[in-house]
Amino acid sequence: MKKSDIPVVCIIYAIAIAFLIMTLQLPEAAQVYPLVLISALILVNTLYIIRTYLLFRKKHHIENDYPIVFKGFLPLQFFGVFIAIGVYLVLMYFCGYYISTVLYLAGSLLFLKVPMKYNLMTVVVMIVMVAVVFSYFLKVPLPTGLLFG
């Protein structure tokens, strides 16, 4: 067992519960796919914590893996992306999903110094994939924002 296992599992459960709460507010027809994904996430997370517990009972040892996990940690990158996520959520409220996602992806990838061709490929593929899967296939309503809604 590693020291980082418990916080990671707790964070994943918190994210799954937050997504579950948001998913239950969607129209019933749009809930199926997200509920399957959330259920799978909770199942895999639960299996991982059971495996971790069984490993701990067997070895009775907790490894301090924080020096390994945080080796090479770049605070500027971490907090820069964290702030970008906050800006993304605000932009989504005002501009809608597509515009804010393009700006967030392009800006974050530029900030992380990803080459322009990969940045452009990522943005285009992501927008096309979301449009096809969520808007046309699953008919999940995406936020349109105050400016365009």
WOKA-V977305 format. One record per run of one state. SS is the DSSP state (~ for helix, > for strand, _ for the rest). FROM is the first residue (numbers start at 0). TO is the last residue. If there is no record, write none. Layout:
BEGIN
ss->{SS	SS}
from->{FROM	FROM}
to->{TO	TO}
END
This chain:
BEGIN
ss->{_	>	~	_	~	_	>	_	~	_	~	_	~	_	~	_	~	_}
from->{0	1	2	23	27	59	62	63	65	69	74	95	96	111	115	137	144	148}
to->{0	1	22	26	58	61	62	64	68	73	94	95	110	114	136	143	147	148}
END
